[in-house]
Amino acid sequence: MIETNLILAVLAGIAVLLFLILRLKINAFIALLVGSITVGLIAGLDASQIIKTIQEGMGNTLGFVATVVGLGAMFGAILETSGGAKAIANFMVAKFGIKNAPTAMVVSGFLIAIPVFFDVAFIILVPMIYALQRKTGKSLLLYAIPLLAGLAITHAFIPPTPGPIAVADIIGAELGWVILVGFIVGIPTALLSGLIFGKYISKKIHIVAPEEVSSDEKTELPNIGMTLLIIGVPIILILFNTISSSGILGIQNKAILNGIALLGHPFSALIIANFLAWYFFGVRRGYTKEQLFKITGKSLAPAGTIILLTGAGGVFKQVLTNTGAGELLATSLSNVGFPILAFAFVSAAIVRIVQGSSTVAMITAAGLVSPLLINAELSAIQLACMVIAIASGASIFSHVNDSGFWLVGQYLGITEKQTFKSWTMMTTILAFTGIITVSLLYILL
């Protein structure tokens, strides 16, 4: 009877969550909280237990995520405004050449989406793929799909982007290992969904770039070496801390380890990156302190939404843990022989397809998966694989309920049918390549 009640509680909570988002168009933050309360009530928690669970889940999650997402948003805003993203794309095209411009685009997207939000990065780089299409006469999709694949993969797989940060925190994975696994899985995923599929679909659908609009913009772009260095600083520091703390480097001195731990923590690494960006992308390029303050302040608006969503996801996870529903789900999956990694992918994919937002899908799936891992003896790398499995599922089959579907279609000037054949198919290939690759890593490691 108790087991049946807990299963009904979880199903009811998810049903309420999706009903509020899809039917009533309620903000996902409120919907996640109401869904969590629904689970608690049906599972038998009293009022004081539910309120305490909300506070506990929100507080435990936001202590880390709010800081990292906020710092990452400010860092990305300065890079975006200064022209750093364009500098990377220009450099890649110059190095790879026009013939290999699709490769240049996938690498550019892969790098630029580390600090800059997906939609912002795409809009910044759209003029570049327009110019490439006009110069070569080939389909716009030959350059757009690799760029979109690079952006989407990094946005989903590699911190400090908000999605993987939120999932890693909810399920207890180390960011350093998530970055490493994300890069490893991201390479074959980018090749297949970006380059190979981009080349294929561009032969099937020929798209011409819109008429060129004259522009007076002649702003000098930042130095490419400095741009890549500053983007790389937080990633290198976080990775170095993860590797050194694992004992691989054989460092025994406590003072040195303590220093590495401090500098390599995501908080410190992103603070350092912000100071570097503030000076080299801002002050050195003639921005006033007031302008920089306005740029960074404005960047916190979209970050605030993601932070609150993640906190609500933490509440959902905590309710499942406190009611025992998570443990029951884990036992049920184990009894039927259903792998947790597959459950992570499938749960994220279902939420993604039904309601559209990859961020909501990631956070909801992380809340479902986290209680299953309490008694699972997983290594740090396997936990990181779990994050990428969720991110892969949350990237699948972008369609009409996803804002990205309409953004891509509008800027590429393609019909809904063409958007399905190109963008939607690319996200689906991305998802399946990601889960297959990360499953191999999970098994081998």
Stockholm file with secondary structure:
# STOCKHOLM 1.0

chainA/1-445         MIETNLILAVLAGIAVLLFLILRLKINAFIALLVGSITVGLIAGLDASQIIKTIQEGMGNTLGFVATVVGLGAMFGAILETSGGAKAIANFMVAKFGIKNAPTAMVVSGFLIAIPVFFDVAFIILVPMIYALQRKTGKSLLLYAIPLLAGLAITHAFIPPTPGPIAVADIIGAELGWVILVGFIVGIPTALLSGLIFGKYISKKIHIVAPEEVSSDEKTELPNIGMTLLIIGVPIILILFNTISSSGILGIQNKAILNGIALLGHPFSALIIANFLAWYFFGVRRGYTKEQLFKITGKSLAPAGTIILLTGAGGVFKQVLTNTGAGELLATSLSNVGFPILAFAFVSAAIVRIVQGSSTVAMITAAGLVSPLLINAELSAIQLACMVIAIASGASIFSHVNDSGFWLVGQYLGITEKQTFKSWTMMTTILAFTGIITVSLLYILL
#=GR chainA/1-445 SS CHHHHHHHHHHHHHHHHHIIIIISCCCHHHHHHHHHHHHHHHHTCCHHHHHHHHHHHHHHHHHHHHHHHHHHHHHHHHHHHHTHHHHHHHHHHHHHCSTTHHHHHHHHHHHHTTTSCHHHHHHHHHHHHHHHHHHHCSCTHHHHHHHHHHHHHHHHHSTTSHHHHHHHHHHTCCHHHHHHHHHHHHHHHHIIIIIIHHHHHHHHCCCCCCCCCCCCCCCCCCCHHHHHHHHHHHHHHHHHHHHHHTTTTCCCCHHHHHHHHHHHSHHHHHHHHHHHHIIIIIGGGTCCHHHHHHHHHHHHHHHHHHHHHHHHHHHHHHHHHHHTHHHHHHHHHHHHTCCHHHHHHHHHHHHHHHHCCHHHHHHHHHHHHGGGGSSCCCCHHHHHHHHHHHHHHTTSCCCTTSHHHHHHHHHHTCCHHHHIIIIIHHHHHHHHHHHHHHHHHHHHC
#=GC SS_cons         CHHHHHHHHHHHHHHHHHIIIIISCCCHHHHHHHHHHHHHHHHTCCHHHHHHHHHHHHHHHHHHHHHHHHHHHHHHHHHHHHTHHHHHHHHHHHHHCSTTHHHHHHHHHHHHTTTSCHHHHHHHHHHHHHHHHHHHCSCTHHHHHHHHHHHHHHHHHSTTSHHHHHHHHHHTCCHHHHHHHHHHHHHHHHIIIIIIHHHHHHHHCCCCCCCCCCCCCCCCCCCHHHHHHHHHHHHHHHHHHHHHHTTTTCCCCHHHHHHHHHHHSHHHHHHHHHHHHIIIIIGGGTCCHHHHHHHHHHHHHHHHHHHHHHHHHHHHHHHHHHHTHHHHHHHHHHHHTCCHHHHHHHHHHHHHHHHCCHHHHHHHHHHHHGGGGSSCCCCHHHHHHHHHHHHHHTTSCCCTTSHHHHHHHHHHTCCHHHHIIIIIHHHHHHHHHHHHHHHHHHHHC
//
